Amino acid sequence: MKQFTGFLAKMQFTPIPNLFLSKLLPQISDIAELKTTLHIFEMLYRKRGYPRFTTYSELLGNTSLMSSLGQATKTPDEALRNALEVATKRGSILHIVLDRDGESEDVYFLNTDYDRQIVAKI
């Protein structure tokens, strides 16, 4: 294991909802689900405009996430798909499939009041 050298004096932060820490985190036992959910928080926080969502393609292209999902029994792609399915079933994220120019695209939102309204409208 490579030794972590520490946090920098000047660094960016990603806010995590307190409810995630108090209610969801104690329920999550799958490390891939946890890593994926945390990366979704980070990706959505960095986006501008509304609604804020991420796509499967964006998650697949996240090299930090994908390198952390390498498991002996699953490919990173399989681990990501499984993690998204578990997080969706748990209700921490919302999933819809959009038709974009004849191609299906998996889109993910946080399960917030606002995002539930957006997903219902879509």
C-alpha positions in Angstrom: 0.0 0.0 0.0 1.3 3.4 -0.9 1.6 5.8 2.1 -0.8 8.8 2.0 1.3 11.9 2.3 -1.4 14.1 3.8 -3.8 16.9 2.9 -2.6 20.1 1.3 -2.9 23.5 2.9 -5.1 24.7 0.1 -7.6 22.2 -1.2 -11.1 21.9 -2.5 -13.9 20.4 -0.5 -17.0 18.5 -1.4 -20.0 18.9 0.9 -21.6 15.7 2.2 -25.2 16.0 3.6 -25.4 15.2 7.3 -28.3 12.9 6.6 -25.9 10.8 4.5 -23.5 10.4 7.4 -26.2 9.7 10.0 -28.7 7.6 8.1 -27.2 6.1 4.9 -23.6 5.5 5.8 -24.4 3.1 8.6 -26.5 1.0 6.1 -23.9 0.8 3.4 -21.8 -2.3 3.6 -20.7 -2.6 -0.1 -17.5 -0.6 -0.6 -18.2 -0.1 -4.4 -21.6 1.5 -3.5 -19.9 3.8 -1.0 -17.2 4.9 -3.4 -19.7 5.4 -6.2 -22.1 7.4 -4.1 -19.2 9.6 -2.8 -18.0 10.2 -6.3 -21.5 11.2 -7.4 -21.7 13.8 -4.6 -18.4 15.2 -5.9 -19.3 15.2 -9.5 -22.7 16.8 -8.9 -21.2 19.5 -6.6 -18.8 20.5 -9.3 -21.5 20.9 -12.0 -23.2 24.2 -12.6 -26.7 24.9 -13.7 -29.9 22.9 -13.1 -30.9 20.2 -13.0 -27.7 18.6 -11.8 -27.2 15.0 -12.8 -24.5 12.7 -13.9 -24.5 10.0 -16.6 -23.2 6.5 -16.7 -20.7 7.6 -19.3 -19.4 10.3 -17.0 -19.0 7.9 -14.1 -17.3 5.4 -16.4 -14.9 8.1 -17.5 -14.0 9.0 -13.9 -10.6 7.5 -13.7 -10.3 7.9 -9.9 -13.6 6.0 -9.4 -13.0 3.3 -12.0 -9.5 2.6 -10.7 -10.8 2.2 -7.2 -13.5 -0.3 -8.3 -11.2 -3.0 -9.7 -12.1 -6.2 -7.9 -10.9 -9.8 -8.4 -14.3 -11.1 -9.2 -15.8 -8.2 -11.2 -14.5 -5.9 -13.8 -14.7 -2.2 -12.9 -17.7 -1.8 -15.3 -19.6 -4.6 -13.6 -18.7 -3.2 -10.1 -20.0 0.2 -11.2 -23.2 -1.2 -12.6 -23.8 -3.2 -9.5 -23.0 -0.2 -7.2 -25.5 2.0 -9.1 -28.2 -0.7 -8.9 -27.7 -1.1 -5.1 -27.7 2.7 -4.5 -30.8 3.1 -6.6 -32.6 0.3 -4.8 -31.5 1.9 -1.5 -33.0 5.2 -2.6 -29.9 7.3 -2.3 -29.8 8.1 -6.0 -32.5 8.2 -8.7 -32.0 6.6 -12.1 -33.8 7.3 -15.4 -33.0 6.3 -18.9 -33.2 9.0 -21.5 -33.4 8.6 -25.3 -30.7 10.9 -26.8 -30.6 10.9 -30.6 -31.8 7.3 -30.7 -29.3 6.1 -28.0 -30.3 5.2 -24.4 -28.5 7.1 -21.7 -28.5 6.2 -18.0 -28.9 9.4 -15.9 -28.4 9.7 -12.1 -29.7 12.3 -9.7 -29.5 12.6 -5.9 -32.7 11.6 -4.2 -33.7 15.2 -3.1 -37.1 16.8 -3.2 -36.1 19.0 -6.2 -34.6 16.1 -8.2 -37.6 13.9 -7.5 -39.8 16.6 -9.1 -37.4 16.9 -12.1 -37.5 13.1 -12.6 -41.3 13.1 -12.3 -41.5 15.8 -15.0 -39.2 13.9 -17.3 
